[in-house]
Amino acid sequence: MFNNLETTYNQKIPLDLFSISSYSLTLKREDDLHPEISGNKYRKLKYNIIEAKRLEYSSILTFGGAYSNHVTAVAVLGKKHGMKTIGIIRGEELAFKVQENPTLNFVENCGMKLHFVSRDDYKHKTEIVFLKKLKELFGDFYLLPEGGTNALAVKGCEEILTKSDSSFDYICTSVGTGGTMAGLVNSSLPHQTVLGFSALKGVFQTLVVKKYALKNNYNIIDDYCFGGYAKIDSNLIRFINEFKEKTGIQLDPIYTGKMMFGIIDLLKNKKLKKNSCILAIHTGGLQGIDGMNRLLKKKDLPQINV
Ligand SMILES: *Cc1c(COP(=O)(O)O)cnc(C)c1O
């Protein structure tokens, strides 16, 4: 059902472009794993779809915001594997804006059924009463939490690192819910440190990583979250555009842009072990740029170049 061609390639980033010496930086191009969806969301869904089929479900239901990479991945892979998909979206007002929201428009075209709930109702999304109502509306479904993190998602993310990555000293990733990071920790080697760059404020990800990680060779850094989830400023936009100009590689504003901003800052300030080799995971997220650029335009901020 899933092919075995799921390893991606590593690309060296010449650090002299950023006036950094005595480190080496390599990017794992998980963003290239699939043309339409984030690499890590593909990883997180793989074993969940296999499980949903094994249990003979015909629908998958999940949750997310207006620009969710996870909801997009469920819509694309659900369609590919012949499952109905239902997206419970935060924000009632969006029901009338599907056409002007590139993410929602895309998932609806994939055949996903969208159901919009108020921000207040959305807070109850993990409660039994709320889920029971959804079952009355949509019939039985395989449930995936917001962000898609569960044990099977972590198992999928354990496949990101391969044997040929054993020489790196640090493995860096962006952190949303922490599921991807837990998978990386589990397949990292004891001499490696996994650094998670949080895309949001708060500590719940630490609990998620703790719950699923089998080792504790990791650190979560939240100094580069730019004030919170999906918050960005002109500094970050400038960095993303500069990174693209210098390396040809597109970063996204929610996850990988913040991670790379953090990595370059740590290296410039020599905060990591001298002469170490760093592997950063490009988790993808590029589908969200279009939506973000529309918001930036409204706020009179510069655009992310694509
Ligand atoms: C969802 C996402 C993340 C965060 O993954 P978690 O497993 O939730 O921590 C990182 N990068 C991209 C591009 C994502 O879409």
PDBQT file of the ligand as one rigid body, heavy atoms in Angstrom, charges set to zero:
ROOT
HETATM    1  C1  LIG A 401       3.356  19.570  11.797  1.00  0.00    +0.000 C 
HETATM    2  C2  LIG A 401       4.689  20.038  11.396  1.00  0.00    +0.000 A 
HETATM    3  C3  LIG A 401       5.763  20.049  12.294  1.00  0.00    +0.000 A 
HETATM    4  C4  LIG A 401       5.628  19.633  13.728  1.00  0.00    +0.000 C 
HETATM    5  O1  LIG A 401       5.438  18.255  13.876  1.00  0.00    +0.000 OA
HETATM    6  P1  LIG A 401       4.996  17.669  15.282  1.00  0.00    +0.000 P 
HETATM    7  O2  LIG A 401       5.083  16.214  15.124  1.00  0.00    +0.000 OA
HETATM    8  O3  LIG A 401       3.577  18.116  15.512  1.00  0.00    +0.000 OA
HETATM    9  O4  LIG A 401       5.882  18.231  16.331  1.00  0.00    +0.000 OA
HETATM   10  C5  LIG A 401       6.993  20.480  11.839  1.00  0.00    +0.000 A 
HETATM   11  N1  LIG A 401       7.160  20.892  10.562  1.00  0.00    +0.000 NA
HETATM   12  C6  LIG A 401       6.145  20.908   9.679  1.00  0.00    +0.000 A 
HETATM   13  C7  LIG A 401       6.397  21.407   8.307  1.00  0.00    +0.000 C 
HETATM   14  C8  LIG A 401       4.881  20.482  10.057  1.00  0.00    +0.000 A 
HETATM   15  O5  LIG A 401       3.873  20.515   9.169  1.00  0.00    +0.000 OA
ENDROOT
TORSDOF 0
